[in-house]
Amino acid sequence: MGILYLVATPIGNLEDITLRALRVLREVSLVAAEDTRQTKKLLTHYGIDKPLISYYEHNKLSRLQVILSHLQEGDVALVSDAGTPGLNDPGYELVKSAIEHGFRVYPVPGPASPIAALVGSGLPTDAFLYLGYLPRKQKDRRERIAQIRDEPYTVLFLETPHRLRDSLKDLLDILGNRSAVIARELTKIHEEFLRGTLHDLIQHFDQTEPLGEFVVLVAGASKLEKTWNEEQVLEVFQREFTGNISLKTFAEQLAQVSGWKKNDLYRLFLEQKKNQGTIK
């Protein structure tokens, strides 16, 4: 029975490939690639001639049986366009299925843009939370950000140029003006790290068009950060709650910026309305 190798490939600089990765690519009988054209360039650069089969997001399920059948006869290497396969690239379903069918699965470690960005960021690296890509829709994105507001870990995620500004503004709105880093075009000619606060980064990209591939990193919640006190919460309630939305929805929205739990706010507001005699 063959072995499924998960081979990490360069994320930009072609020199960032290990000797083991090159050996495995030379020895396997088939390479399953997210983009066969991109992988062909890499193999040609290193003088490797191997059969290629495509394995990408829209055919990953239909390709499973083909690759599993090939593993009965020999070893297969899975590669993505760049970086580590399975990490925000197709691979999970194949790995799971190969294990269930009794095949050995060996990772061949190498480049991964989230890890490269983290260690070069200057933010704490002892514990971190990786979110992949944030949701595209603003409502879903804000809910995801709100879920990690109180986490003390460095948070990192990938982002596209056309959504970068909106994501930074949502982060600032929900998390406050924390320290943040953007790693752009890692290992490539125009690689750069932009460091500052979320407000600083927003100002930068208000003046500069986002180009390239981005990893965004944000400092975790500080133990010194305090939530709003009850007086502040009630002041906002008195000033802004008009009844145009439900009390529950208002509590959910205020929870995103106040540091309070939405259920605690809802109970507080109910009590306030009872005291005012507006409900019984």
N, C-alpha and C positions, 0 to 999 in steps of 0.2 A: 504493500500500500504506500502511496506517495505521501508527501508532506506538503502542507500549505504554508508557504512563507509570506509574511506580510513585510514587504520591503520598503523602507522609507527612502525617498529620493529627494534630490535637491529642491529647495523652494525658490531658488533663483540662481545662485552661484553653482555651476556644475562641478566645482571642486568639492562641494559638500556632500560627498557620497563615501561610504565606508568601503574598505577592502573586502569585508565580508559581503556587503550588498552586491558588489561587482562579481564576486565568486559565485554567489547564489544565482544571480541572473545568468551567468554563463552555464551553470550546471542544470538548471531546471529544464523541463521539456516543453513548458508552456508559460507564457506571461499573460496574465489577465490584467488589462489596463483600462483606466477610466477614459483615456483618450489615446487611442493607438498611434495617432500621428505624433503626439507629444512624446510618448514613450519611445517611438521609433527614433526620434532625434537623439534622445539620451543614449539609447543602445548603440546607435551608429557612432556617436561621439566616442564611445569606449570600445568600438570594434566588436560589438556583440550582435550576433545574428540568431534570433529566436522567433518561433511562431508566436503571433499575437492574437488575442481574442479580446473584444471589447467587453467591459463590465462597468456600466455606469448607472446613474440613478434610475433611468427609465427602462433598462432591460435587466436590472440586477436580479430580479426574481426569475425571469425566464431563462437566465444563464446558469442558474444554480445547478441544474441536473447535468448540463454539459460539462461544467468544471468538476463536479463530483465524479462523473464518469471518467474524466481524464485522470483524476487523483487515484483511480484504481490501477492505473498503468504507470504513473510517474509523478514527479514533483511539479507543483505549480507555484509561481510567484505572483502575488497580487500587488499592484502598484497603483497609486493615484496620479493625478496630474503633477502634484508636487506635495512633498511632505509625507506624513505617515498615513497610510491607508486605514480607513475606519474612523479616523478623527475628522469629523465633518465631511467625510467623503464616503462613498459606498464601501462596504466591507462587513458590517455587523452581521447581516443576514447570512453571508457566505461563511464567516467564521463560526457562527452558531450551528449552521447546518453541517459543516465539516466535522465539528466536535461531536454532534449527535450521531454521525455516521462512523465514528471511530477513527477519523484521521487525526494525525498530529498537526498541531498548528504552532509555528514558531515565528515570533516577531523578530525582525532584523532592525534594530533601533537606528534612528538617524534624525534628520531634520524634522522639526514641528514648529510652525510659526508661533503658536501660543506660548510654548516654553521658551523659545528664543526671545520673544518680547518680554516675558516675565523676568528672566534673569538679567536683562539689560535695562529694565525700567527704573530701577532704584527704589521700587516699592517693596514691601516685605514679601519674601518668597517662602517663608516657613509653612504657610498654609494659604491656599488660594481656592477660588471658586470659578470654574470655567463654564460659561453659558453657551458656547457655540455662537450661533447667530441669534440676535434678539428678534422677536416677532416683527413682521412687516407692518401690521396694523398698529396704529398708535395706542388704541385702547388695550390691546394685548401686550404691547411693549411696556406700557406704564404699569400694568398689573405685574408683569415679570420683574420689573425694577423694584416695585414696592415690596415684593416678596423677599428681596435680599437687602432691604434697607438697614436692618439691624445686625446683619452678619459682620463679624469682625475681620473677615478675610479679604485679601486683595481679590477684586473681581475682574475677570478679563473675558472679552468676547470679540468676535470678528464682526466687521461691519463693512458695508459697501459704500462707495463714494456718494451715491445719491441719497442715502439715508443717514449719513454720518451726522450732519448738523441737527437733524430732528432728534436723533438718539442722544446727542450731547445735551440738548435743551431739556429733554425729559429727565435725564440723569440729574441735571442741576436742580430742576424743579422738585424732584422727589427726594434726592439724597442730600441736597445742599451743596455748597461750594467746596467739594473735597479736592484733595490732590489727585491728579490724574496724569496719565501718559498715553500718548498715541505713538505706536510703532508703525512706520509706513515703509512699504517696499523692502522688507527685510532681506538681507544678503544681496540685494540688487544694486545697481549703479546709484540710484537715487534714495538709498536707505537713509532714514532719519528717525530720530526720537524727538518728539515734542513733549516737553514737560512743563507743568504748571498746575493751575486749578482748572476745574471744569469751565469756569467763566473765562479764563485766559484762552483756553482751547476754542471755545465758541467764538471769541473775538478774532482769533487767528483765522478760522475758516469762514468768518463773515467777510474777510478781506482776501482770502486765498481759496481758489477752487480746489476741492478735494480730488486728488488723483491717485490712483494706485490701489493697493490692497492694504487694509488697516487692521491692526489689533488694538483695541481700546482697553486700557487698564485703569481701574479706579480704586483708591484706597478704601479699606474696609471701615466699618463704623467704629469710631473711637469710643473707648470706655468713658471718656470724659464728656462725650456728647450728651446733652440733656434734651428730654422732650419738653414740649410746651407745658407750662403749669396750667392748673385748672382755670385760673383767672384769664389767661390768654385764650384758651379754648372757648370759654363762654363769651368773651368779648367778640370773637369772630362769629360765633353763633348768633349773637344778638344783632350784629351788623349785617351779616350776609345771608342768613337763612330767611328766605322770602316765601317759602311754601311752593315755589315753582317746581321743585323736585321733592321727592319723598325724604323724610327724615333719615331713613336708612341710607339712601344714596348720598345725602349730604355728609353723613358720618363716614362713609367709605372714602369720599373725596378728601375730607379733612384728615383722615388717618394717614393719607399718603404724604402729608407734609408736616404733620404735628408730632409724629413719633408715638401717638396713641394707637391702641388697638381699636378697630372700628366698633366692636361690640361694647367696649367701655364708653366710647363716645356716644353711642346710641342710647345707652342707659342713662348717661349724664344728661343728654338732651331731653329725654323723656321726663326725667325728674324735674328739669328746668321748666318744661311746659306745664307740668302738673302744678308746680309752685306758682306759675303765672295764671293758673286757672283756665288755660286754653284747652286742656283735655281733662277728662275725668277717668 
